[in-house]
Amino acid sequence: MSIILVVLSISCKDDRFPKASITLINKSDTDINYYFAFGGKGGILYPDTTLPSELTPPFPEARKGHSGYYDCNCTEEEIFEYIPSDTLSLYIFHPDTLSKYSWDQVRNDYNFLKRYDLSLGDLLRLDFEVTYPPDTSMEGVKMYPPE
């Protein structure tokens, strides 16, 4: 009986520790790759927007018409407790760029489709869903190159 209770307690979701995720909705006509600059090995943190030298593809993919996710295994507010600024950068790449060029060249040429600089306020307003390419819901979000 005690073994069953242990298995059940492990398999049940614990609502005391909600897990946040950020959804990237790919509304473009091509697949995309993405990178959330959340730190970690080789990671960078805003306001430094230089792509990290230690980081190399492959990056997660969001196929055209589908979504990609960043699961941080923390609450929404905790995402920004780990970031020294109120901004999380999201880089979006074309898969052809990542396959044709070395990471050093992509990094040095700053060769990506779009960079979103997302504040906690932005993510709360967007219900933790961002779109590429940006639509009207993304108005007010800092991005490079600007729209």
Summary of the structure (lengths in Angstrom):
residues: 147
radius of gyration: 17.3
end to end distance: 60.6
largest distance: 61.4
contacts: 384
relative contact order: 0.21
helix: 25%
strand: 25%
